Every structure is written in C-alpha cells, then in structure tokens.
C-alpha cells in the first residue's frame, strides 16, 4: 500500500492554467502506474490521465487531450498534472491514484484525498 497526497488546487479563470501535484509515500515499488481522476458531486470518478513510473507515453481522456500534461519526478516520488486552456467543465475534485499493475488500463489500488479545482466563466 502507498499513501497519496494531492496539492495545488484552486480557482482559475477559463482559459487559464493550473498545476497540481501528488506525492507518494510508502514503498514506491508497490506502484507501477499513477493516475489522475476527477469527480463532480454526486457523480462517479472519471479517468483523466495515467503514466508509468518506468516511462512511456501517458494516456489521456479525450476531454483533456492536448490541454493537460501528466509528468513524473521519480526522485521525489511525485507526479504532476499541468492543466492548460481550462474550461468550466474541468471544475471537479481531482484525485491521485496508484496501481500495482503495469497497464495504463488497469485497476487503481490507492487513492489520495483530492484537491478542488474550480474554473470560473
């Protein structure tokens, strides 16, 4: 098991940018893939992006492709989500997740507490 903590959420104007971070603690060998999900009140969490610690091309949801960039810093056990050209529809609680599986389509095992991102019109 790993512990995940998201930081960096806030209020941004439409068209603006924001970066959020997720720090992993515990044994990083128990994490093969890191992901970002988002959730509106009363709704299920939806996939945003995922990346392998070992590298390779990140996977993105179509709704954020070309606007969001996921990256990693293995030395800091931290992943990031750079959000550009933000839209009001991007408003959600953003959650960090970890998976022991090597597939970017696999099940995620651990979750952070979430950080609120609000995009104003």
QUISULNOR-V909172 format. One record per residue. N is the residue number from 1. SS is DSSP state (@ for helix, = for strand, . for the rest). D_FIRST is the distance of its C-alpha to the first C-alpha in whole Angstrom. Layout:
N;SS;D_FIRST / N;SS;D_FIRST
//
This chain:
1;.;0 / 2;=;4 / 3;=;7 / 4;=;10 / 5;=;14 / 6;=;17 / 7;=;20 / 8;.;24 / 9;.;25 / 10;=;28 / 11;=;32 / 12;=;33 / 13;=;37 / 14;.;37 / 15;.;37 / 16;.;35 / 17;.;32 / 18;=;29 / 19;=;26 / 20;=;22 / 21;=;19 / 22;=;15 / 23;=;14 / 24;=;10 / 25;=;9 / 26;=;7 / 27;.;7 / 28;@;9 / 29;@;10 / 30;@;6 / 31;.;8 / 32;.;12 / 33;=;13 / 34;=;13 / 35;=;15 / 36;=;17 / 37;=;19 / 38;=;21 / 39;=;23 / 40;.;26 / 41;.;27 / 42;.;27 / 43;.;26 / 44;.;23 / 45;.;21 / 46;=;22 / 47;=;21 / 48;=;22 / 49;=;21 / 50;=;18 / 51;=;18 / 52;=;17 / 53;.;16 / 54;.;19 / 55;.;21 / 56;.;24 / 57;.;25 / 58;.;23 / 59;=;23 / 60;=;25 / 61;.;26 / 62;.;30 / 63;.;30 / 64;.;29 / 65;.;30 / 66;.;32 / 67;.;31 / 68;=;27 / 69;=;26 / 70;=;22 / 71;=;22 / 72;=;19 / 73;=;20 / 74;@;17 / 75;@;19 / 76;@;18 / 77;.;14 / 78;=;16 / 79;=;17 / 80;=;20 / 81;=;22 / 82;=;26 / 83;=;28 / 84;.;32 / 85;.;35 / 86;.;33 / 87;.;34 / 88;@;34 / 89;@;32 / 90;@;29 / 91;.;29 / 92;=;26 / 93;=;22 / 94;=;20 / 95;=;17 / 96;=;14 / 97;=;11 / 98;=;9 / 99;=;10 / 100;.;9 / 101;.;13 / 102;.;16 / 103;.;18 / 104;.;18 / 105;.;19 / 106;.;16 / 107;.;14 / 108;.;11 / 109;.;8 / 110;=;7 / 111;=;10 / 112;.;12 / 113;.;15 / 114;.;18 / 115;=;21 / 116;=;24 / 117;=;26 / 118;=;30 / 119;=;33 / 120;=;36 / 121;.;39
//
